[in-house]
């Protein structure tokens, strides 16, 4: 069996695919020039709810509103409402519709023109539910996690849709019942269903949401992961193809399904004619992950040879909305805090059939912890009218010193995360080690110590590996020199345990408080730490705590 951690992606499905648009001519009632209109109807297939919303979407070039309109269900007139802004006529039955086939009919009269009349049919399934259930605790928690990202990126919060919840939940149950993707013999996509199998609702996301009466644009994310629901949502966000719908400004509502190790997210989208660009990681974010380990379908590395996971955390830039029809990348670069260029793997709409208005920049190697990076992207956006606009996006971000710090802080309070950890310049970090504690803290989050601090000859000593973990550094042991080698970014410190010396980037220095080897562990005195790192190190006697500001 494969490790239980797999992602797949399906593209955004717009309402045009749901509503079966048609462009026609209105026949004038008197000799004036003809105008055009388009329409869409919903539902048109078999549906699984007993009180479906029956809709007629009407778009026209005629400026004046309809002088009259009416909707009929099996020739009985119903109380239709009209949303003038969206051009949607709709009616939701006040009583359950018995199973069977129904004919809906819409009539619209525009002053000076012949009336428009359109009919369509749909079927209420024998198994149609009478009332969609209220959101579960998992669905509420999933919404909160999604909105944490929305708030942090300055995007409007979204709400739960009972209809999308039902579709997501039903599909998650199907995946679990049929153990999709859990072994080599299972070749079915996490987004597909096969007629005849247990729990079948519809073969693709579009059919499934339509079955529950949804008639707007949708997208879907699905994952197989043995973590918590929030872990699954975080993993979906980190995967570049799956991150896209989270950051869509046109996203208005979501559905969440969770059964076993399967998570399904349905994204409800508005179709807007304007466009907005969004970049990720967010400008000024200071706890960006350093790595991406793959497990995404499609594989973003499939077009590159001699590249293996893990790679650096993917960077994205995307236009949302229908105002932009094409994006062409002209140049892209990533530089670290020393100004060195970072090697990138670049996916664009010209090279990747799964991208439309987005570019993905993947660092070939994992990024360094607690390191600042600068991104520069120049691209050309083709507008709906055919005109092209060239634009340059520049922003910076800083990686987290410890894996998953950013996720923990984000979900503790997205508002505080945005307030304190999005800044024009890198933020100062605080690490604290209690001499009587079993854990240390970094920016308020606790992590277990591998070795407790101690006091020798009146000096406080910290275990080098705990220290390196807290500060986003690495440590190697040189048995020949009997020294611990501490590396962070461009700084390399050799801490000798047999002499009163240490070395910084090849420069040998003397100290009265050298590192010590105690019980086979390299322990570093706080005084030496201040000398080496140039950090502000404070000892709080009342709590026997060493505080490092760096």
C-alpha positions in Angstrom: 0.0 0.0 0.0 1.2 3.5 -0.8 1.6 6.1 2.1 -1.8 7.6 2.7 -1.0 11.0 1.2 -2.1 11.9 -2.3 -3.6 14.8 -4.1 -5.4 15.3 -7.4 -6.7 18.4 -9.2 -9.7 19.3 -11.4 -9.9 22.6 -13.3 -12.4 25.3 -12.5 -15.8 24.6 -14.0 -17.7 27.8 -15.0 -21.4 28.3 -14.9 -21.4 28.4 -18.7 -20.8 24.6 -18.6 -23.6 24.1 -16.1 -26.3 26.2 -17.7 -26.0 25.3 -21.4 -25.9 28.8 -22.8 -27.3 29.6 -26.2 -27.1 32.9 -28.1 -30.3 33.7 -30.1 -32.0 36.6 -31.8 -35.1 38.3 -30.3 -37.7 38.7 -33.0 -39.0 42.3 -32.8 -42.7 42.9 -32.5 -42.3 46.0 -34.6 -39.7 47.2 -37.1 -36.7 48.1 -34.8 -33.2 46.6 -35.0 -32.8 43.1 -33.5 -31.0 42.6 -30.2 -29.4 39.5 -28.8 -29.9 37.5 -25.7 -28.6 34.3 -24.0 -30.1 32.1 -21.4 -29.5 29.1 -19.2 -31.7 26.7 -17.3 -31.3 24.7 -14.2 -31.8 21.9 -13.2 -31.9 19.9 -16.4 -30.9 16.4 -15.2 -31.7 14.1 -12.3 -31.4 15.8 -8.9 -31.2 14.4 -5.4 -33.0 17.1 -3.5 -36.8 17.3 -3.1 -36.9 21.1 -3.0 -34.5 22.2 -5.8 -34.0 25.8 -6.8 -35.3 26.2 -10.3 -33.4 28.9 -12.2 -33.5 30.7 -15.5 -30.5 32.9 -16.3 -31.2 35.6 -18.8 -28.7 38.0 -20.4 -29.6 40.6 -23.0 -28.3 43.7 -24.8 -31.7 45.4 -24.3 -31.3 48.1 -21.7 -34.8 48.2 -20.4 -35.9 45.5 -17.8 -38.6 42.9 -18.7 -42.1 44.4 -18.6 -43.5 41.1 -17.3 -42.3 37.6 -16.6 -43.7 34.3 -15.2 -42.5 30.8 -14.3 -44.6 27.6 -14.5 -43.9 24.2 -13.0 -46.0 21.5 -14.7 -48.2 24.4 -16.1 -48.9 25.7 -12.6 -47.7 29.3 -12.1 -45.2 29.7 -9.2 -43.8 32.6 -7.2 -40.7 33.4 -9.2 -38.1 36.0 -7.9 -35.8 38.1 -10.1 -32.3 39.1 -9.3 -31.7 42.0 -11.6 -28.0 42.3 -10.9 -27.3 38.7 -11.9 -30.1 38.3 -14.4 -31.5 35.2 -12.6 -35.1 34.2 -12.3 -35.5 31.6 -9.6 -38.1 29.6 -7.6 -37.7 27.2 -4.7 -40.7 25.0 -3.9 -42.1 25.4 -0.4 -43.1 21.7 -0.3 -41.2 18.5 -1.3 -41.6 17.5 -4.9 -42.5 13.8 -5.3 -40.1 11.7 -7.3 -40.7 12.0 -11.0 -40.1 14.2 -14.1 -41.1 17.9 -14.2 -41.4 20.5 -16.9 -40.5 24.1 -16.1 -41.4 27.0 -18.3 -40.3 30.6 -18.3 -42.0 33.5 -20.2 -40.4 36.9 -20.5 -41.8 40.0 -22.2 -39.7 42.9 -23.2 -41.5 46.1 -24.2 -41.7 46.3 -28.0 -40.6 42.7 -28.6 -42.3 39.4 -29.0 -42.5 37.4 -25.8 -39.8 34.8 -25.0 -40.9 31.4 -23.9 -38.5 28.5 -23.0 -39.2 25.1 -21.4 -37.0 22.4 -19.9 -37.4 19.2 -17.9 -35.7 17.7 -14.9 -36.2 14.6 -12.7 -36.4 14.3 -9.0 -34.7 11.1 -7.9 -36.5 8.4 -5.8 -33.7 8.8 -3.2 -33.9 12.6 -3.1 -33.3 14.1 0.3 -36.1 16.2 1.8 -33.7 18.5 3.7 -30.0 19.0 3.5 -28.3 18.5 6.9 -26.9 21.3 8.9 -23.1 21.7 8.8 -21.1 19.2 10.8 -18.3 20.1 13.2 -15.8 19.0 10.5 -17.4 21.2 7.9 -17.4 24.2 10.3 -13.7 23.6 11.1 -12.9 23.2 7.5 -14.5 26.5 6.7 -12.5 28.2 9.5 -9.2 26.9 8.1 -10.1 28.1 4.5 -11.1 31.5 5.8 -7.8 31.8 7.8 -6.0 31.8 4.4 -8.6 34.2 2.9 -8.3 36.7 5.8 -4.5 36.5 5.7 -4.4 37.3 2.0 -6.9 40.1 2.3 -9.7 38.3 0.5 -13.4 38.2 1.4 -14.4 35.4 3.7 -16.5 32.6 2.3 -19.5 30.8 3.7 -20.6 27.2 3.8 -23.1 26.1 1.2 -25.4 23.2 2.3 -25.6 22.1 -1.3 -21.8 22.0 -1.8 -21.4 20.4 1.6 -23.8 17.6 0.5 -21.9 17.1 -2.8 -18.5 17.1 -1.0 -19.7 14.7 1.7 -21.3 12.3 -0.7 -18.1 12.1 -2.8 -15.9 11.6 0.2 -18.1 8.7 1.3 -17.8 7.3 -2.3 -14.0 7.5 -2.2 -13.8 5.8 1.2 -16.3 3.1 0.4 -14.4 2.2 -2.8 -10.9 2.8 -1.3 -9.9 4.9 -4.3 -6.2 5.5 -4.6 -5.2 3.2 -1.7 -3.2 0.7 -3.8 -1.5 0.2 -7.2 -4.6 -1.5 -8.6 -6.7 1.6 -8.0 -6.4 3.8 -11.0 -9.5 5.9 -10.6 -9.0 9.6 -10.1 -10.0 11.1 -6.7 -12.3 13.4 -8.8 -14.2 10.6 -10.6 -16.9 8.2 -9.8 -17.9 5.0 -11.7 -21.5 4.2 -12.2 -22.5 1.0 -10.4 -20.0 1.4 -7.6 -21.2 2.0 -4.0 -22.3 5.6 -3.3 -22.2 6.7 -7.0 -23.7 10.2 -7.5 -22.1 11.5 -10.7 -19.0 10.8 -12.7 -17.4 14.2 -12.3 -17.6 17.2 -9.9 -20.0 19.0 -12.3 -22.5 16.2 -12.3 -22.3 15.8 -8.5 -23.0 19.4 -7.6 -25.7 19.6 -10.2 -27.3 16.5 -8.6 -27.7 18.4 -5.4 -29.1 21.4 -7.2 -26.1 23.7 -7.5 -26.0 25.9 -10.6 -22.9 28.1 -10.3 -19.3 27.8 -11.3 -17.4 25.3 -9.2 -13.9 23.9 -8.6 -12.9 20.9 -6.5 -9.9 19.8 -4.4 -9.6 16.2 -3.1 -7.0 14.5 -1.0 -6.1 11.2 0.6 -4.1 11.9 3.7 -3.8 10.4 7.2 -3.6 13.7 9.0 -6.4 15.8 10.5 -8.8 17.7 8.4 -6.8 20.9 9.0 -3.6 19.1 8.0 -5.3 18.0 4.7 -6.5 21.5 4.0 -3.0 22.9 4.7 -1.5 20.2 2.4 -3.9 21.2 -0.4 -3.0 24.8 0.0 0.7 24.1 -0.2 0.3 22.1 -3.4 0.5 24.7 -6.2 -2.3 23.4 -8.5 -4.6 23.0 -5.5 -3.7 26.4 -3.9 -5.4 28.3 -6.8 -9.1 28.1 -5.7 -8.2 29.1 -2.1 -7.0 32.5 -3.4 -9.7 33.2 -6.0 -11.3 36.6 -5.3 -14.5 35.3 -7.0 -14.9 32.5 -4.5 -18.1 33.0 -2.4 -19.0 29.7 -0.8 -17.5 26.2 -0.1 -18.5 22.7 0.8 -16.4 20.4 2.9 -16.5 16.6 3.0 -14.5 14.3 5.2 -14.8 10.5 5.5 -11.9 8.3 6.7 -8.7 9.7 5.3 -10.5 11.5 2.4 -11.1 15.2 2.2 -13.1 16.9 -0.5 -13.5 20.6 -1.0 -16.0 22.1 -3.4 -15.5 25.8 -4.3 -18.5 27.9 -5.4 -17.4 30.7 -7.7 -19.0 33.8 -9.2 -18.5 34.6 -12.8 -17.2 38.1 -13.0 -15.9 40.2 -15.9 -13.1 42.0 -13.9 -9.7 40.5 -13.1 -7.5 40.6 -10.0 -4.0 39.2 -9.6 -2.8 37.4 -6.5 0.7 36.3 -5.5 1.7 33.6 -3.1 3.5 33.4 -0.6 2.0 36.7 0.5 4.1 39.8 0.3 5.8 40.3 3.6 4.9 36.9 5.0 7.5 35.8 7.6 6.7 32.1 8.2 6.8 30.5 4.7 7.5 26.8 4.5 10.9 25.8 3.1 10.0 22.6 1.2 7.4 20.9 -0.9 7.5 17.1 -1.1 5.1 16.5 -4.0 2.3 13.9 -3.8 0.3 16.0 -6.1 -1.6 15.0 -9.3 -0.8 16.4 -11.8 2.9 16.4 -10.8 4.2 19.9 -11.2 7.7 18.4 -11.9 6.5 16.1 -14.7 8.0 18.4 -17.4 11.4 18.6 -15.8 14.1 15.9 -15.9 16.7 15.0 -13.2 14.7 16.7 -10.5 13.6 14.9 -7.3 11.6 15.8 -4.3 11.8 17.6 -1.9 12.0 20.9 -3.7 11.5 24.5 -2.5 8.2 25.9 -1.6 6.2 26.8 -4.7 5.7 30.4 -5.6 2.6 31.4 -7.6 1.2 34.4 -9.4 -2.2 34.2 -11.0 -5.0 36.4 -12.6 -8.5 35.6 -11.5 -11.8 36.6 -13.2 -12.6 36.7 -16.9 -11.1 40.1 -17.6 -7.8 38.5 -18.5 -7.8 35.7 -21.1 -4.1 34.9 -21.3 -1.0 35.3 -19.3 2.5 35.2 -20.8 5.5 35.1 -18.5 8.4 37.3 -19.7 10.9 36.8 -16.8 11.0 35.5 -13.3 13.7 35.4 -10.6 14.2 34.6 -7.0 17.1 35.9 -4.9 18.1 35.1 -1.3 19.1 37.6 1.4 22.7 37.7 0.1 21.5 38.6 -3.5 22.3 35.2 -4.9 20.0 33.9 -7.6 18.0 30.8 -6.7 17.5 28.2 -9.5 13.9 27.9 -10.4 11.7 25.4 -12.2 9.1 27.4 -14.1 5.6 26.3 -15.2 3.5 28.6 -17.4 0.4 28.3 -19.6 2.7 27.9 -22.6 4.4 24.8 -21.1 1.7 23.4 -18.8 -1.8 22.4 -20.1 -3.2 22.6 -16.5 -2.4 26.4 -16.2 -4.5 29.1 -17.8 -3.7 32.5 -16.1 -1.1 31.4 -13.6 2.6 30.8 -13.3 4.3 28.5 -10.9 7.9 29.0 -9.8 9.4 26.1 -7.9 12.9 26.4 -6.3 14.9 23.4 -7.5 16.2 22.8 -3.9 14.6 23.4 -0.5 14.8 27.0 0.7 16.9 27.8 3.7 15.1 28.2 7.1 14.7 31.7 8.6 16.0 33.3 5.4 14.5 36.2 3.4 13.9 36.0 -0.4 12.9 38.5 -3.1 10.7 37.6 -6.0 10.4 39.5 -9.3 8.0 38.4 -12.0 7.3 40.3 -15.2 4.3 39.1 -17.2 2.0 40.2 -20.0 -1.8 40.0 -19.4 -4.0 39.9 -22.5 -7.4 41.5 -21.8 -10.8 40.5 -23.1 -10.7 43.2 -25.7 -7.4 41.9 -27.1 -5.2 44.6 -25.6 -2.1 43.5 -23.7 -0.7 45.0 -20.5 2.8 44.3 -19.2 3.3 44.3 -15.5 6.0 43.7 -13.0 5.4 42.1 -9.6 8.0 42.3 -6.9 7.7 41.2 -3.3 9.7 39.5 -0.5 9.0 36.8 2.1 10.9 35.0 4.9 10.9 31.3 5.6 10.1 29.8 9.0 12.9 28.7 11.3 11.0 25.5 12.3 8.7 23.4 10.0 4.9 24.1 10.5 5.4 27.2 12.6 3.5 29.4 10.1 0.5 27.0 10.0 0.3 26.9 13.8 0.4 30.6 14.1 -2.0 31.2 11.2 -4.7 28.9 12.7 -4.3 30.2 16.2 -5.4 33.6 14.9 -5.3 34.6 11.3 -5.9 38.2 12.3 -2.9 38.3 14.6 -0.8 36.4 12.1 -1.5 39.1 9.5 -1.0 41.9 12.0 2.3 40.7 13.5 3.9 38.5 10.9 3.3 40.4 7.7 5.8 43.3 7.5 7.9 45.4 5.2 11.0 44.0 6.8 11.8 40.6 8.5 10.5 40.4 12.0 12.7 39.8 15.1 12.3 36.4 16.5 12.4 35.4 20.2 13.6 32.0 21.5 13.6 31.1 25.2 15.1 28.2 27.1 14.1 27.5 30.7 16.9 25.9 32.7 14.3 23.8 34.5 12.0 23.2 31.5 11.7 20.2 29.1 10.8 22.4 26.2 11.9 25.6 24.6 9.8 28.3 22.9 10.2 30.2 19.6 7.8 33.1 19.1 5.4 31.6 21.7 5.3 28.1 20.3 6.7 25.2 22.4 9.0 22.5 21.2 10.5 19.6 23.2 14.2 19.8 24.1 16.5 16.9 23.3 18.7 17.9 26.2 17.8 20.2 29.1 20.1 23.2 29.7 22.5 23.2 32.6 24.8 25.5 34.7 28.5 24.7 34.9 30.9 26.9 36.9 28.3 29.6 37.0 27.7 29.7 33.3 24.4 28.6 31.5 24.9 26.0 28.7 22.4 25.1 25.9 22.5 22.0 23.8 23.7 22.9 20.3 21.1 20.9 18.4 18.2 22.4 20.4 19.7 25.9 19.8 20.1 25.2 16.0 16.6 24.0 15.7 15.2 27.1 17.4 17.2 29.4 15.2 16.7 27.7 11.9 20.3 26.4 11.6 21.9 23.0 11.0 24.6 21.3 13.0 27.2 18.6 12.1 29.7 16.9 14.3 33.4 16.8 13.1 34.9 13.9 15.0 38.5 14.7 13.9 38.4 18.3 15.2 36.1 17.4 18.1 33.9 20.3 17.1 30.3 21.0 16.3 29.8 22.9 13.0 26.9 25.3 13.2 25.6 26.6 9.8 23.0 29.2 9.0 22.8 30.9 5.7 26.3 32.2 4.9 27.5 31.9 8.5 29.5 28.8 9.4 30.7 28.5 13.0 33.0 25.8 14.2 32.7 25.3 18.0 35.7 23.5 19.4 35.2 21.4 22.5 38.9 20.8 23.3 40.3 24.4 23.0 39.3 27.9 24.1 38.6 28.8 20.5 35.9 29.0 17.9 35.9 29.8 14.2 33.5 32.0 12.2 33.7 31.7 8.4 37.3 30.6 8.6 38.4 33.3 11.1 39.8 31.8 14.4 38.8 33.5 17.6 39.6 33.0 21.3 37.0 32.8 24.1 37.0 32.3 27.9 33.9 30.2 27.7 34.3 27.6 24.9 31.8 24.9 24.0 31.9 21.8 26.1 31.3 18.1 25.4 29.1 16.9 28.2 27.8 13.3 28.1 28.6 13.2 24.4 26.5 16.3 23.8 27.9 19.6 22.6 26.8 22.3 25.0 27.3 26.0 24.2 27.5 28.7 26.9 25.1 31.6 26.6 28.0 34.1 26.7 29.7 32.5 23.7 26.4 32.4 21.9 26.1 36.2 22.2 29.6 36.6 20.9 29.2 34.3 17.9 25.7 35.2 16.7 25.6 38.9 17.7 22.2 38.2 19.2 20.8 39.8 22.3 20.9 37.2 25.0 19.2 37.8 28.3 19.1 35.7 31.4 16.0 36.1 33.6 17.0 35.0 37.1 13.5 34.9 38.5 12.4 32.2 36.0 15.9 30.8 35.2 15.2 31.4 31.6 17.6 32.3 28.7 15.9 34.6 26.2 17.5 35.1 22.7 16.4 37.9 20.5 17.7 37.5 16.9 
